[in-house]
């Protein structure tokens, strides 16, 4: 009788263990199923968010309707230190460089009380950034020329002018000159400076000086060097 009792007891324990294992397995599968549902929802949300974010980034790289940064100094009696200078609408960075944005189009401002026949420049410091150059395509140093600056184009009414990677050079023929400019899109600018990182498309870049006298003669412009 004792052996039979032990046998029945072992069988009872095995059944209990099987039921316990089944419950644990069922609970684990339930948890796994819930996690799968959660992960599916996360992935679905990501699929919705990522295209929208990518679309926003791409739009920012090609944006051409940003507010104009460079403005006319207004007032009936401007100070001598404001002669032939513009108002930095976005301010300056800690290095006193004028802030400007990519994608400013057909912007216009006037420089007042310039000295006719002297050489002036709005320096473009983006020429200091590393340039992407196809070394294999170079045949001589002239192949390095081109507009690597932030301006896509610029004209100066009332002055001879020259736009280069180093800036906008001009020689006023009258005391007040009007500059019309367009800056490059973010995509166009970084196509020449692709090694720069991060590529800030929506930020304000300290890339310019204010207008200043040039103390050397400018090749291609008939003007006097500043004193």
C-alpha positions in Angstrom: 0.0 0.0 0.0 2.8 2.4 0.7 4.3 2.1 -2.8 0.8 2.6 -4.3 0.4 5.7 -2.2 3.8 7.1 -3.2 2.9 6.4 -6.9 -0.4 8.3 -6.6 1.4 11.1 -4.8 4.1 11.4 -7.6 1.4 11.4 -10.3 -0.5 14.1 -8.5 2.7 16.2 -8.2 3.5 15.7 -11.9 0.0 16.9 -12.9 0.3 19.9 -10.6 3.7 20.7 -12.1 2.3 20.4 -15.6 -0.6 22.7 -14.8 1.9 25.3 -13.3 4.2 25.1 -16.3 1.3 25.5 -18.7 0.1 28.6 -16.8 3.6 30.1 -16.8 3.9 29.5 -20.5 0.5 31.0 -21.2 1.4 34.0 -19.1 4.7 34.4 -20.9 3.0 34.2 -24.3 0.4 36.8 -23.2 3.2 39.2 -22.2 5.1 38.5 -25.4 1.9 39.2 -27.4 1.4 42.5 -25.6 5.0 43.5 -26.2 4.6 42.7 -29.9 1.5 44.9 -30.0 3.4 47.7 -28.4 6.3 47.3 -30.7 4.0 47.3 -33.8 2.4 50.5 -32.6 5.9 52.1 -32.1 7.0 51.0 -35.5 3.8 52.3 -37.1 4.2 55.6 -35.4 7.9 55.8 -36.5 6.8 55.1 -40.1 4.5 58.1 -39.9 6.9 60.4 -38.2 10.1 59.7 -40.2 8.7 60.6 -43.6 7.3 63.9 -42.2 10.7 64.7 -40.5 12.6 63.8 -43.7 10.3 65.9 -45.7 10.8 68.9 -43.4 14.5 68.6 -43.5 14.6 68.4 -47.3 12.3 71.4 -47.5 14.6 73.3 -45.2 17.6 72.6 -47.4 15.9 74.1 -50.4 14.0 77.0 -48.7 14.1 80.3 -50.6 11.7 82.6 -48.8 13.4 83.5 -45.5 13.3 87.0 -44.1 16.0 89.4 -45.3 18.8 89.9 -42.8 20.6 93.0 -44.1 18.7 96.3 -43.7 19.0 100.0 -44.3 20.1 102.2 -41.4 17.1 104.5 -41.1 16.9 108.1 -39.7 17.4 111.7 -40.9 20.7 112.1 -39.1 22.8 109.0 -39.0 26.0 108.8 -36.9 29.4 108.9 -38.7 30.1 105.3 -37.6 27.0 104.3 -39.5 28.1 105.8 -42.8 28.1 103.4 -45.7 27.0 100.5 -43.4 23.9 98.4 -43.1 21.8 97.3 -40.1 22.3 93.6 -39.2 18.7 92.6 -38.7 19.7 89.3 -37.0 22.6 90.9 -35.0 26.1 89.6 -34.8 27.9 86.6 -33.3 30.5 86.8 -30.5 33.2 87.4 -33.2 31.3 90.5 -34.4 30.4 88.8 -37.7 27.0 89.6 -39.2 24.4 86.8 -39.0 22.7 85.8 -42.2 20.5 82.9 -43.4 20.4 80.6 -46.3 17.5 81.2 -48.8 17.0 84.9 -48.6 15.7 86.1 -52.0 15.7 89.4 -53.8 16.6 91.4 -50.6 17.4 95.1 -50.9 19.0 97.7 -48.6 20.8 101.0 -49.0 24.2 102.1 -47.8 24.1 105.8 -47.0 26.9 108.4 -47.0 29.6 106.3 -48.8 32.6 108.1 -50.2 32.5 107.9 -54.0 35.4 106.3 -55.9 36.8 104.5 -52.9 37.0 100.7 -52.6 34.5 99.0 -50.2 33.8 95.4 -49.4 31.3 93.2 -47.5 33.6 90.4 -46.4 32.3 86.8 -46.8 34.1 84.5 -44.3 32.5 81.3 -45.6 35.5 81.1 -47.9 37.5 80.1 -44.8 35.5 76.8 -44.6 36.9 73.6 -46.2 35.9 73.3 -49.8 34.9 70.1 -51.6 37.3 69.8 -54.5 37.7 67.0 -57.1 41.5 66.7 -57.0 41.5 64.4 -60.1 39.7 67.1 -62.1 42.2 69.9 -61.3 44.6 70.9 -64.1 45.8 74.2 -62.7 45.1 76.6 -59.8 42.5 78.5 -61.8 40.2 75.4 -61.4 39.9 76.3 -57.8 38.1 79.6 -58.6 34.3 79.9 -58.3 31.8 81.3 -55.9 32.1 79.4 -52.7 30.5 82.2 -50.7 27.0 82.6 -49.2 25.7 85.0 -51.9 24.1 83.4 -54.9 24.1 86.8 -56.6 24.3 90.4 -55.7 24.1 93.8 -57.6 24.9 97.3 -56.5 23.0 100.2 -57.9 25.2 103.3 -58.1 28.5 101.5 -57.9 30.8 99.2 -59.9 30.9 95.9 -58.1 32.5 92.4 -58.1 31.2 89.3 -56.3 33.7 86.7 -55.3 34.1 84.0 -52.7 35.8 86.6 -50.5 32.9 88.9 -50.6 31.1 91.7 -52.4 33.5 94.4 -53.5 32.2 97.7 -54.8 33.2 101.2 -55.8 30.5 103.8 -55.2 29.9 106.4 -57.8 27.4 108.3 -55.6 27.1 108.6 -51.9 24.1 106.3 -51.5 24.1 102.9 -53.1 21.5 100.2 -53.1 22.4 96.5 -52.9 20.1 93.7 -54.0 21.1 90.2 -53.1 20.0 86.6 -52.9 21.8 84.0 -50.6 22.3 80.4 -51.6 20.0 77.7 -50.4 21.4 75.4 -47.7 21.7 72.6 -50.3 23.6 74.8 -52.8 26.0 76.1 -50.1 26.9 72.8 -48.6 27.3 71.2 -52.0 30.6 73.2 -51.9 31.3 72.6 -48.2 30.1 69.1 -47.7 32.7 68.3 -45.1 31.2 70.8 -42.7 29.2 69.2 -39.9 26.6 69.7 -38.6 25.0 71.3 -41.7 22.7 73.9 -40.1 20.0 74.8 -42.6 17.7 76.8 -40.3 20.3 78.6 -38.2 21.7 82.1 -38.4 25.3 81.9 -39.7 28.0 84.5 -38.8 29.5 84.7 -42.3 29.7 88.4 -43.2 31.3 91.6 -42.2 29.6 95.0 -42.4 30.6 97.2 -45.3 34.1 98.5 -44.9 36.8 100.4 -46.7 39.4 98.3 -48.5 43.1 99.3 -48.0 44.4 97.8 -51.2 43.5 98.3 -54.8 40.9 95.8 -56.1 41.8 94.2 -59.4 38.8 94.7 -61.8 37.5 97.8 -60.0 38.4 101.4 -60.7 38.6 102.8 -57.1 41.0 104.2 -54.5 42.3 102.2 -51.6 41.1 103.4 -48.2 43.4 105.6 -46.1 
